[in-house]
């Protein structure tokens, strides 16, 4: 009787039966009398304090693990962005924003012999240019950076002839399209057709444009020019009497200081995308139904402007996420516009394949990409209601989803769940 009275008094003065059950659990017994024997309130209080302390420790450990996992998630998210940015150079035209210099062939090394068809089908060998200096450029007219310097190279033709220099482009694609684009840019040099399988070994792991300057015997005469600016610099030096300064150890090429010319450090080509706070360049382009779409129409709404390409693998990976983004958030102030490349039929097939229901416009070559300062795909810009770029360019799927998340008010960690 005394034991039951003691238990009743303890429960009424302190806690509910749930707390007593907790005490029984941590005491390792099934008998309540073991917890509260004959008025043992002090012993029960000790059990209670132990149980509460143990629960608090468990909660602290769980919160610590949760915070650690959340921080680890942020780190992995940023690593994914970096990885996407690195991979993007291989998914679109060469992105020379990565300033790590490839080694290239050493000076005085003979360039490997080759023999490729020109635009008329005649096979042309490196040996055919012996006795001339040769500016050999790994090229692709579908590359935005190549297109941006093509006319400048064409304008050096007369100077090349005066200096006994032969410009030679090793490019991809069919003869007709290459002939048309060479004529468009004023390029009168030999254009030789190559494929991924037979391109010269020194260009095997390189993008476009990159170049070697060879001497009259076919040997490397200058450090490897690893991007558009350096190709232009090398071309200018080859077209003048003075070679300029070559720092072979650093693989640097300084441009000849022609009247009014700027140094290489002041690059003429925007390559990393327009920066936050820059007014977004206006455009008016046809969609897949022939209707003209302009950025001005979307003033007052946030716009996610995505640059894509029907031939781009990572663009295909991004596509289903864009579909879900449009389905979930098209009515909350965020508009989605996709800028494609190539012809309308290619883009129409991709739109049908992925079920795109948002506007798709087609740019001519890389013209709009050039205005936005980046030639890779997929990339995206978030444009504010007032037509100003809200964030720096997002490169690759993960970065684009994070940017889209910020456009709908999601945090960086939430973006993947909310968008995808």
LINBELCOR-V344258 format. One record per residue. SS is DSSP state (hx for helix, st for strand, lp for the rest). BURIAL is 1 if it has 16 or more other C-alpha atoms within 10 Angstrom, else 0. D_LAST is the distance of its C-alpha to the last C-alpha in Angstrom with 2 decimals. Layout:
ss=<SS	SS>
burial=<BURIAL	BURIAL>
d_last=<D_LAST	D_LAST>
//
This chain:
ss=<lp	hx	hx	hx	hx	hx	hx	hx	hx	hx	hx	hx	hx	lp	lp	lp	hx	hx	hx	hx	hx	hx	hx	hx	hx	hx	hx	lp	lp	lp	lp	hx	hx	hx	hx	lp	lp	lp	lp	lp	hx	hx	hx	hx	hx	hx	hx	hx	hx	hx	hx	hx	hx	hx	hx	hx	hx	hx	hx	hx	hx	hx	hx	hx	hx	hx	hx	hx	hx	hx	hx	hx	hx	hx	hx	hx	hx	hx	hx	hx	hx	hx	hx	hx	hx	hx	hx	hx	hx	hx	lp	lp	lp	lp	lp	lp	lp	lp	lp	lp	lp	lp	lp	lp	lp	lp	lp	lp	lp	st	lp	lp	lp	lp	st	st	st	st	lp	lp	lp	lp	st	st	st	hx	hx	hx	hx	lp	lp	lp	st	st	st	st	st	st	lp	lp	lp	lp	lp	hx	hx	hx	hx	hx	hx	hx	hx	hx	hx	hx	lp	lp	hx	hx	hx	hx	hx	hx	lp	lp	st	st	st	st	st	st	st	lp	lp	lp	hx	hx	hx	hx	hx	hx	hx	hx	hx	hx	lp	lp	lp	lp	lp	st	st	st	st	lp	lp	lp	lp	lp	lp	lp	hx	hx	hx	lp	lp	lp	lp	lp	lp	st	st	st	st	st	lp	lp	lp	lp	st	st	lp	lp	lp	lp	st	lp	lp	hx	hx	hx	hx	hx	hx	hx	hx	hx	hx	hx	lp	lp	lp	lp	lp	lp	lp	st	st	lp	lp	lp	lp	st	st	lp	lp	lp	lp	lp	lp	lp	lp	lp	lp	lp	lp	lp	lp	lp	lp	lp	lp	lp	lp	lp	lp	lp	lp	lp	st	lp	lp	lp	lp	st	st	st	st	lp	lp	lp	lp	st	st	st	hx	hx	hx	hx	lp	lp	lp	st	st	st	st	st	st	lp	lp	lp	lp	lp	hx	hx	hx	hx	hx	hx	hx	hx	hx	hx	hx	hx	hx	hx	hx	hx	hx	lp	lp	lp	lp	st	st	st	st	st	st	st	lp	lp	lp	hx	hx	hx	hx	hx	hx	hx	hx	hx	hx	hx	lp	lp	lp	lp	st	st	st	st	lp	lp	lp	lp	hx	hx	hx	hx	hx	hx	lp	lp	lp	lp	lp	lp	st	st	st	st	st	lp	lp	lp	lp	st	st	lp	lp	lp	lp	st	st	lp	hx	hx	hx	hx	hx	hx	hx	hx	hx	hx	hx	lp	lp	lp	lp	lp	lp	lp	hx	hx	hx	hx	hx	lp>
burial=<0	0	0	0	0	1	1	0	0	1	0	0	0	0	0	0	0	0	0	1	0	0	1	1	0	0	1	0	0	0	0	1	0	0	1	1	1	0	1	1	1	0	0	1	1	0	1	1	0	0	1	0	0	0	0	0	0	0	0	0	0	0	0	0	0	0	0	0	0	0	0	0	0	0	0	0	1	0	0	1	1	0	0	1	1	1	0	1	1	1	1	1	1	1	1	1	0	0	0	0	0	0	0	1	1	1	0	0	0	0	1	0	0	0	1	1	1	1	1	0	0	0	0	1	0	1	0	0	1	0	0	1	1	1	1	1	1	1	1	1	1	1	1	1	1	1	1	1	1	1	1	1	1	1	0	1	1	0	1	1	0	0	0	0	1	1	1	1	1	1	1	1	0	0	1	0	0	1	1	0	0	1	0	0	1	0	1	0	0	1	1	1	1	1	0	0	0	0	1	1	0	0	1	0	0	1	1	1	1	1	1	1	1	1	1	0	1	1	1	1	1	1	1	1	1	1	1	1	1	1	1	1	1	1	1	1	1	1	1	1	0	0	1	1	0	1	0	0	0	0	1	1	1	1	1	1	0	0	0	0	0	0	0	1	0	0	0	0	0	0	1	1	1	1	1	1	0	0	0	1	0	0	0	0	1	1	1	1	0	0	0	0	1	0	1	0	0	1	0	0	1	1	1	1	1	1	1	1	1	1	1	1	0	1	1	1	0	1	1	0	1	1	1	0	1	1	0	0	1	0	0	0	0	1	1	1	1	1	1	1	1	1	0	1	0	0	1	1	0	1	1	0	0	0	0	1	0	1	1	1	1	1	1	0	1	1	0	1	1	1	1	1	1	1	1	1	1	1	1	1	1	1	1	1	1	0	1	1	1	1	1	1	1	1	1	1	1	1	1	1	1	1	1	1	1	1	1	1	0	1	0	1	0	0	1	1	0	1	1	1>
d_last=<64.68	64.41	61.17	59.57	60.78	59.33	55.90	56.05	57.04	54.26	51.52	52.85	53.26	50.05	46.98	45.86	46.15	42.53	43.69	46.61	44.40	42.48	45.87	46.88	43.71	44.18	47.91	47.40	49.74	49.81	52.91	52.66	56.27	55.22	53.12	55.70	59.13	61.96	60.67	58.64	56.46	56.43	55.11	52.41	51.37	51.06	48.79	46.67	46.37	45.45	42.79	41.25	41.38	39.73	36.87	36.42	36.35	33.66	31.54	32.12	31.16	27.91	27.04	28.00	25.75	22.81	23.54	23.98	20.69	18.89	20.91	20.26	16.49	17.21	19.51	17.21	14.55	17.48	18.81	15.66	16.10	19.76	19.29	17.09	19.81	22.47	21.07	20.57	24.38	24.51	21.93	23.68	27.15	28.56	27.32	30.44	28.99	29.23	32.85	33.70	36.72	37.16	40.64	41.82	45.28	48.14	50.76	53.63	51.56	52.11	49.03	48.54	50.37	48.47	49.29	46.86	47.41	47.62	46.67	49.93	49.44	52.08	51.21	51.56	52.03	51.70	55.40	56.16	55.38	57.78	59.95	57.14	54.46	51.09	47.83	45.40	41.87	38.77	37.34	34.87	35.22	31.51	30.84	30.48	32.56	35.24	35.43	35.79	38.91	40.40	42.85	43.96	44.86	46.64	48.75	50.10	51.69	55.22	55.05	53.85	56.89	59.24	57.96	58.00	54.22	52.26	48.58	46.83	43.23	41.56	38.74	36.53	36.42	39.28	42.60	42.44	39.23	40.37	43.82	42.51	40.32	43.09	45.49	43.08	42.94	46.60	46.25	49.50	49.02	48.63	45.13	44.71	42.00	40.20	37.38	35.04	37.54	40.71	39.88	42.18	41.25	41.14	38.27	36.46	33.72	33.81	31.86	33.58	35.81	37.92	41.70	44.94	48.36	51.05	54.77	57.53	57.51	53.79	53.05	50.23	51.82	49.08	45.93	42.77	41.01	37.34	35.64	36.50	38.54	40.53	41.20	42.68	44.64	46.03	46.94	48.77	50.70	51.64	52.88	55.21	58.28	56.76	53.94	52.94	51.75	49.90	48.66	48.24	47.17	44.22	43.44	43.78	45.26	46.63	46.93	50.42	51.14	52.07	53.32	50.51	48.03	45.50	44.95	42.05	40.54	40.12	37.76	37.95	34.51	31.43	28.99	26.41	25.09	26.44	26.32	25.07	27.65	28.63	28.94	26.48	28.68	29.20	28.76	29.66	28.43	28.46	25.43	25.44	27.78	30.14	29.46	29.64	26.68	27.50	25.65	28.37	27.18	24.12	26.31	25.48	21.69	19.16	18.09	15.40	17.62	16.17	18.86	18.37	20.82	21.17	22.67	20.01	18.23	15.46	14.93	14.34	11.69	9.85	10.66	8.22	5.33	8.30	9.16	6.41	7.16	10.70	10.76	9.73	11.58	14.28	16.85	16.57	18.15	15.53	16.48	14.97	17.64	17.50	20.74	21.73	24.78	27.43	28.74	27.35	27.66	25.40	22.68	23.33	22.87	19.47	18.44	19.76	18.24	14.61	15.38	15.12	16.47	16.58	19.63	20.28	23.41	25.37	27.19	30.51	30.22	28.76	30.48	27.65	25.98	29.40	29.56	26.31	27.74	25.46	25.66	22.79	19.59	16.67	17.23	16.39	18.35	17.64	20.76	22.23	23.96	27.23	26.18	26.06	23.46	21.66	20.40	21.47	19.84	16.56	17.17	14.76	11.06	10.48	12.86	11.49	8.03	10.44	12.70	10.45	9.83	13.60	14.09	12.79	14.57	12.13	13.74	12.91	12.08	9.97	7.83	5.41	5.48	5.88	3.80	0.00>
//
